[in-house]
Amino acid sequence: MIKGFTRFLQSPGQHLKSLFGPQDAPAGSTGPRIIPRQEHPVSRQHFSDAALKVLYRLHNAGFQAFLVGGCIRDSLLGHMPKDFDVATDATPEQIRELFRNSRIIGRRFRIVHVRFGREVIEVTTFRGKPNDDHADHISQQSDDGLLLRDNVWGNLEEDALRRDFTVNALYYNIADFSIHDFADGVKDIEARTLRLIGDPATRYREDPVRMLRAVRFAAKLDFHLDPATEAPIAEAAPLLLQIPPARLFDEILKLFMAGHGVVTFQLLRQYGLFAMLFPEADEAMEELPWAERLVEHALESTDRRIREDRPVTPAFLFAALLWAPVQQRQATLEADGMPAIPALQAASQQVVSRQLQHISIPKRFSLPMRDIWDLQQRLPLRRGKRVFQTREHPRFRAAYDFLLLREAAGELDPGLGDWWTAFQQADEHEQRRLLSKVGADPAGSGAPRKRRRRRRKPRGPASDA
């Protein structure tokens, strides 16, 4: 089995052609295409123990249980799956009774999270098609078509057709290990095509975040968008303004922190979606030639660190995304007579306040982001103990990396970054030499000097009146 899967990894496209070729049911046929275990490469050996526990407990309790979506899609593409979603005919309350380590979350879509240590398995009940008979607490839609609540339960086929993309409407049945393909998703995987199920314009109105998911999957999987799926995006982009900022923050992390940030950013710009997420940054990119390059360099660095399994933080990325509008506002304030440091602080506050109307940025990221910005004014000040204080700042390394990005993007002339690189690598003698080159005291070590105690002059005798 392992050898067979290894061969599949080497050329998944050819294997898919042989497994799911023209001999299968035509696209216009009704019902799912059921692919038996011996005709597909997806194995339980590639699933986490937690996912299998959930599947088997549901199955043994008499419920239907399927792995669905990305884990099946990725397995067919030859990638080892990481996230596991389960679909079942059990209701959230019935799932909750089966798993003590679970909780029901969400109002718009009620789902169950089953936790095994740090791993969370998301379990959803089959969804059906809403109609006018359902009360608002079960199904509700805005006048613009946005789904406000969608808790109508249905059967397996109804659930499949409620999914967003054909490549995500693939279900692995734990009962017999077959794959159920309801929307020709396997053919679209072989053609590397991303296609929405149903009318794209309607599906985007129901949930505008589907446009972001389309971009994310296209970048991650190296797929192209089906023309019908792609066509409405530019016109529908403003629908993203209806989405709560907290939800968009979660989507931003998925877009930019998955190792495909540069391609994702380019697609967002291409389809006019970036302007809905970061409007002031998008405006600045039209005026400042270095602004777009700075963001791309930051995303390249983030993608590289993710590939190398090194830590990344959204604070650094948000610092790059919003730096250009901060610089624009700071320049305006300084032109009005405000000193540089207060101008930077005021500009930072204004930019962050406007951005929070679109995307929530938790303080655990916004505060380090502003530290990175503030240090950009301290890095050029290389005299005496100030240098050592800057170097010891908790955000120094991030601010230094940010400085290098600014030079690489062409915002700053090269030089300052090289000086700080040399200073960090130098011994004490070399550090003093570097300080002397910028006019600091060659003998100064940065340590505070001891103050001499002044001698008091002895008092003379008091004069007579």
N, C-alpha and C positions, 0 to 999 in steps of 0.2 A: 504493500500500500504506500509506504513512504517513498519507494523508488518511483512508483507511478506518479505520485504528486510532484516529485522533483522534476520529472520529465515535463509535467504540465506547467510548472513554473517557468521552464525555459522557453516555451512557445505556447502560451495560453490561447492565442487567437486561432492557431491551427487546430488545437484540440477542440475548441468550441465549434469550429466549422464541421469537424468530423462527428461531434456528438449531436449537434443541433442543426443539421443541414436542411436542405429542401425537402427531405423525406418526412419532416415533421408536419404537424397540422398547419394549414395556412393561416395568415394573420387574421383573416376575416371569420375564422371559426369561433364558435361559442364554447365557453367553459375553459378551464385552465389546461395548459399542457403539463402533464404529470411526467416527470423524468425519474425513472426508478434508480435505486442506489447504484446498480452496476453500470449505469450510463452517465454518471457525473463524478467529479473528483472531490466533492465536498465530504469531509470525514469528521466524525465526532472527535478525533484526535486533535483537531485544530480549534476546538471550542474550549473555553475555560470550564473548570470544574463547577464554578458557581452557576454558569449558564445551564450546564447539564442538570444540576440539582433542581433548578427551577423547572426545567422542562419535564423531568421525570416525576416530580412531585405533583405537578398539574395533571400529567397524563395518568398517573396512578390514582388520582382522585376522581377520574372520570371526565376530565375536561380535555378539549383539544389544545395542543400546545405546539407552537411553531417558532423557530428562529426566523426573523424577518429582516429584510432591508440590507443595510450596508455590510453586515458580516457575511451574508451569502454572496452579495455582489463582489466583495473583495476576494472571497475565496475562489470564485469563478475566474477572477482576473489573475489569480496566482499570488495574491498577497495574503499574508497571515492576518486574519481578522483580530481586532483589538476590542471593539465595543460590541456588546451583544444585547439585542432587543428581542423581547418575546411577545408574541401575540397569542391570545387565547379567547375562548368563549366564556370564561369565568368573569364575573363582574368584579370591580375593584374591591367590594366588600368580601366576596368569596376568596379573592386572592389574599386579602389581609388576614383572613381566618387561617389560611394555610401556612402563612409565613409570619412568625412572631417578629422577625427581623425586617419588617417592612413598614412603610407608611404611605398613605394616599396623599398625593400632592396635586396642585393645580385646580383652577376653577374653569378656565377656558377649555382645557382638555384634562380630564381626571385620569391620572395614571398612577401606577404603584411602583415605588422604588424598593427593591429587595437588596439589602446590604449584607455583603460578606466581607468583613474587614474593611479595606479601602475600596473594594470593587462593588459597584452598584449595577444591578441588572434591572433594566426598565421593562415593566410588564404593562401592556395595554390590552384593553378589551376590544374585540372586533367592533368596528364602527359601522353604522348604517347611514342611510341617506335621510337627512332631516326633512320634515314637511311642516305644513301650517298647523297640524294638530298638536305638535310638541310645545310644551310650556317654555317660557323664557329661561327658566333655570336649567332646562335640558338642552335646548337649541335656540340660539339667538343670532341674528345677523343685522348689521347696520344697514342704513339706507344705501350706502355705497357698495354693499356686498361683502363687507369684512365680517368674517366669522368671529363672533364675540364669545359664543359657547357652542361646543360640539360634543355632547355626551349622549348621542343616540347610539344604542347598541345594535349590532347587526350580525350577519354571518360572515364566513371567511371570504367569499367572493365580493360581497359589498365592501368589506374592509380593504381588500386589495385595490379596488377601483377608487377608494378614497385616498390612497397613497399619492405622493406627488409625482415621482418619476417612474417610468416603466422599469428601470433597472433596480428600483427599490421595492417593486411588487413581486418579490421572489420569496417563497416560504419553504423552509426546511421542516418536514414533518417528522417529529421524533418517534411517531408510531411505526413508520416503515422506512424512514431515512430517505424518502423521496423529496424532490423539489417540485413545488407547484408554481408555474409561471403563468400569471393571469393576463399579462399585457405585452407579450413578446419581448420581455426584458432581456432574455438571453440573446436574442438576435441583435438588440441594440448594444449589448455589451460587446458582441463580436464586431459590430460596426463602429464601436467607440462613439456612440451617439447618445446624447442626453435629451430625452423626450418627455414632456409632461403628459400625464394621463388626463384626458378631457380637453376642454377648450382653454388654451393658455391664458387668454385675457380674463376669463372668469376665475380661473384658479389663482391668478395673481391678485385679483380683487378680494378673493376669500382670505388670502394670507400673503401680503406683499413680501414677507420674508422668504418666500419661495424664490424670488429673484436672486437673493443673496445665496441661497442654497444652490441655485443653478450655477452661479459663478464659482462657488466653492468646489462643487463636484467637478466642474469642467477643469479647474486648475489642478485639483488633487489627482484626478484620474487621467488627465490629458485627453479628455473627450471634447468633441465639438457639439455645440448646441444645434438641435434640429431647427431648421428655418422657422417653423411655426412657433416653436418655443421661444426663439430669439426675438421674433418680430415685435411683440408688444412691449418689450422691456423698457425701451427709451421713453415711451409715452406713459407707462405705468410707474416709472421710477418715483414720482412724487407721492405715491401711495405709502411709501416708507415713512413719511412724516406722521402717519397715523399710529405707528408702532410705539409702544412705551419705551422710553430711553433705557430702562433696566434690561429689557429683553434684547435691545440692540447691542448693549455692552457684551452680553453673552455671545451674540453672533459675531461681533468683532474679534473676540478671542478665537473663535473657530476659524474665522477667515484668515487671520494673520499669524496665529501661533501654532500652525500645523505643518510648517516646513515648506509651504508653497506661497509665501507671502508676496513675492515680487510679481508672479504671474497673476495672482488674485488681484493685486492692486491695479495692474494694467487693465484687467478685464472690468473692474469696477469703474475705472475712468472711461473706458471705451463705451460702456453702456449707460453712462450718466448716473450711476448709483453712488459713486463716491461723493458727489456734490450733495446728496441727500443725507449722508452720514457725517461729513466734515465740510460744511458749506464754506466756512471762512478759510480753511486750508485750501479748498479747491479754488477760491477766488485769488488767494495769494499765489498759487502756482501759475496763474495766468499773467502775473505781473513780475514775479521774481524768477529769473532763469535758473537759480540754483535750488529752488524749493522742491521741485519734483525729484531732482537727483538726490537730495538729502534723504527723502523718504525711501527711495529705492535702495540707497546704500544701507539705511537702517534695516530694511527688510532683508536685504542680502545677508547682513550680519546675523540677523535673527534666524533665517533659514539655515545658515551654516552651523550655528550653535545647536539648533535642533537636530540636524543630521549627525553632529558629533556628540549628541546626548549630553550637552552642557546646559546649565540653567539659563532661562530667559525670563524677563520680567516685562509685563505690559507697560510699566512706567517709562521705560526707555523708549518704547515704540511710540507711545502717546507724546512723549517729549519731542520726537522727530516730526510727528504728524502735525503738531500745533505750533512748532517753533516759528515758521514763516509768518503767520498772522501775529504772533507776539512781537516779532521784529518790526513789522509794519506799524503796529500800534505804538510801540516804544518810540520809533522814529517820529511819529506825529506828536507825541507828548513832549519829546525833547525839543522839537521845533517850536513848541508853544512855551518853552522856557523851563520845563521841569528837568531837574538833574537826572543823570543816567540811572542811578540805582532806584530811586522812587519811580522813575518812568518804567523800568522793567517790571517792578512789582505791580504797578497799576495795570500795565498791559497784560501781565499774566492773569490777573484777577478778571479782567474784562473778557479775555479769550476763553478762559475756563468757564465762566458764567454762561457765555453764549453756547459753548459746546455742550454743557449739561442739559440744554433744552433738547438736544438730539440724542446724545449717548451719555448715560450715567458713567461717571468715572469714580469708583470708590476712593475714599481718602487714603487708603493704604497704597494706592498708585498715584493719586494726584499730588500728594505731598512730596514723595521722592522725585516726581517729575519736575516740580517747581524748584527743588534743591538743585537738580541738574541744570536748570536754566540760570538760577542765581550764581552758581559756580562759574558760569561762562564769563562773568565780569570779574571774578577773582583770579582766574587762571592767568590773565596777562600781567597781574601785579606780582612781580617776582623780586621782592626786596625783603631782606632780613627774615625775621621770624614769621612773617606773613606766609612765606612759601611753605614752611613746615606745617603751619596751621592748616593751610589749604590741602596739603598732601594727606594730613591725618583726618580729613573730613570723611564721614561714613560714605558719602556719595562721590568721593573723588574719582574712583576708578570709572564709574559710569559717566561722570562729567568729562573726564579725559577722553574716553572712547567717543563721546559725543563731539568733542572738539575736533578729533581726527576726521569724523564724518563731515563736519562743516568745512574743513579744509579740502577734503576729497571732492565735495560737491561744488566747490568753487565759491562758497560764500566768503571764506577768509583766504588770504594768501598763506602759503605754506611757511612754516618756521616755528611757530609757537608749539605746535604738537611735537616736533622733533626735539625742542628744548626740554619739554616735560618728559619725553621718552628717555633722553639722556640723563636727566636728573634722577629719575627713578632707578636707573641701572647703575648710577655712579656711587663710588665710595665717598667718604666724608671730604677728602681732599679735592676730588673732582667736583663735588657739589659746590664747594667754596669757589672753585675756579669758574663754574657756570654762573654763580651768583655775581661774581665780580664782572663778568662780561656784560651784565645788564645793569651795572652801576650799584650793586649792593656792596655792603661792607665785606671785604675779602676775609676778614677774620671773624665775621659774625657767624655763629652756629645756629642762630634762630632761637637759642635759649634766652629767656629774659635776663636782663642784666640785674645784678644786685645793686640796690640803691645804697649810696653811702650815707651814713648817719652824720648829720650836721652837728658840729659842736656848738653848744650854746656859749655865747660870750658871757664872762662873769659880770654880774651886776655890780655897778659902782655904788658907793655909799649914797644914801638918800640926801639930797640937798636940803638945807634949812630954808624954811619959808622966809 
